[in-house]
Amino acid sequence: MVPLIKVGNMRRAGGFTYFGALFIVALISLALTGAAAIWRIEEQRAKEAELLFIGQQYIDAITSYYHAAPGGAKKYPRTIAELLLDPRYVTVKRHLRRPWLDPLTGSAEWGLVRTKNGGIAGVFSHAAGRPIKQAGFGLLDTFLAGKSSYQDWRFIYIAATDSTLRQPADNSGEGENQDDALMADEAAGDQEPQEDETGEELMPNEAGNNK
């Protein structure tokens, strides 16, 4: 004889199955949400690491430009283009191989940190948001540690202290002989005082305020 299954029992079993399925779907949704959040954080960390690398390239390029003065006073570049092709030399001399895009904004436009005489001592990102990385920047700690905004991450070379100085890569290409150098200041009749532009006013206590 086939046993009879009561309708009430079937309904209860169906209800348990339904709620069980809902519970599993909720667990999967939570897992996917957590995975997406972790992925976003890791993606942001990767972009920060790229920004740190690119920022160092600009520091090295500005350092190289400053110390490559073919005669007279040492100056900071007035434009980013001067890092790509140094106008003080007759032959080709490069301090930066190519302009870098900001990995946070995807733009080639950077904020510029200028000296009181108008030279470019550093760059920074226009990106909004708070950095995940807050410490462990090495020589750049003074300018990057504990900042609440990416726009406060300043990649600066201060000749007065050489606080961010690292041996720059040789990106000069041709034109190593300084006998071939042609000072842009002389060619343009520059009236700036002929003394080293040290960027002392950008010392750490003020660097964060320079836009």
PyMOL commands that set and color helices and strands:
alter all, ss='L'
color gray80, all
select helices_A, chain A and resi 7-67+81-84+138-144+150-152+178-180+184-188+200-202+204-207
alter helices_A, ss='H'
color red, helices_A
select strands_A, chain A and resi 111-114+120-124+155-156
alter strands_A, ss='S'
color yellow, strands_A
deselect
rebuild
show_as cartoon
